[in-house]
Amino acid sequence: MVEELEIDESKIKPEASLKEDIGIDSLDFVDIVVIVEKTFGVKINPEEMMNVKLFSEFCDYLEKKLQ
């Protein structure tokens, strides 16, 4: 995420809000979905991601998808 979306690495913390703290907008989210699907070979369901607000929740979501 740091390289692809040019996000300041110091902003990425488990408790960080994806939108407010990290600054991820809807276009960034689309990029993230493409990157994750391409890199890890998992399909991300947008409906499942609707309640993901924090970076730690995003990581937990990915971990579950990769199991």
TACORCOR-V752906 format. One record per pair of residues at least 12 apart in sequence whose ideal C-beta (glycine too) atoms are under 10 Angstrom apart, sorted by the first residue. I is the first residue (numbers start at 1). J is the second residue. D is the distance in Angstrom with one decimal. If there is no record, write none. Layout:
# TACORCOR-V752906
I,J,D + I,J,D
This chain:
# TACORCOR-V752906
1,18,9.9 + 1,22,8.1 + 1,24,8.3 + 1,28,8.7 + 1,31,9.1 + 1,32,6.8 + 1,35,7.8 + 1,36,9.6 + 1,55,9.1 + 1,58,9.3 + 3,35,9.9 + 4,28,9.2 + 4,31,6.6 + 4,32,8.1 + 4,34,9.4 + 4,35,5.6 + 4,39,9.7 + 5,22,8.8 + 5,23,8.8 + 5,24,7.3 + 5,25,9.9 + 5,27,9.7 + 5,28,5.4 + 5,29,9.9 + 5,31,6.2 + 5,32,7.3 + 5,35,8.5 + 6,28,9.7 + 7,22,5.9 + 7,23,7.0 + 7,24,7.7 + 7,28,8.4 + 8,22,8.4 + 8,23,8.5 + 11,23,7.3 + 11,24,10.0 + 11,55,9.0 + 12,55,6.0 + 13,54,9.3 + 13,55,6.6 + 13,56,8.5 + 14,54,7.2 + 14,55,5.9 + 14,56,3.9 + 14,57,9.1 + 14,58,9.8 + 14,59,7.5 + 14,60,9.7 + 15,54,6.3 + 15,55,7.5 + 15,56,6.6 + 16,53,9.9 + 16,54,6.6 + 16,55,4.6 + 16,56,8.2 + 16,58,9.7 + 17,53,6.0 + 17,54,6.1 + 17,55,7.9 + 17,57,9.9 + 18,32,9.0 + 18,49,9.7 + 18,52,7.1 + 18,53,6.3 + 18,54,6.8 + 18,55,6.2 + 18,57,8.4 + 18,58,6.4 + 19,53,7.4 + 19,54,9.9 + 20,53,9.0 + 21,54,8.7 + 21,55,8.0 + 22,54,9.6 + 22,55,6.6 + 22,58,9.6 + 24,55,9.3 + 24,58,9.2 + 29,44,9.6 + 29,46,8.6 + 29,49,7.7 + 29,52,9.7 + 30,46,9.5 + 32,44,8.3 + 32,49,9.3 + 32,58,8.3 + 33,45,9.7 + 33,46,7.7 + 33,49,8.1 + 36,58,9.5 + 36,61,9.7 + 36,62,6.7 + 36,65,8.3 + 36,66,9.7 + 37,65,10.0 + 40,62,7.3 + 40,65,7.6 + 40,66,6.1 + 41,65,9.9 + 41,66,9.1 + 42,62,7.6 + 42,64,9.7 + 42,65,4.5 + 42,66,6.3 + 43,65,8.1 + 44,61,8.2 + 44,62,8.5 + 44,65,7.2 + 45,61,9.7 + 45,65,9.1 + 48,61,7.0 + 48,64,9.4 + 48,65,8.8 + 49,61,6.8
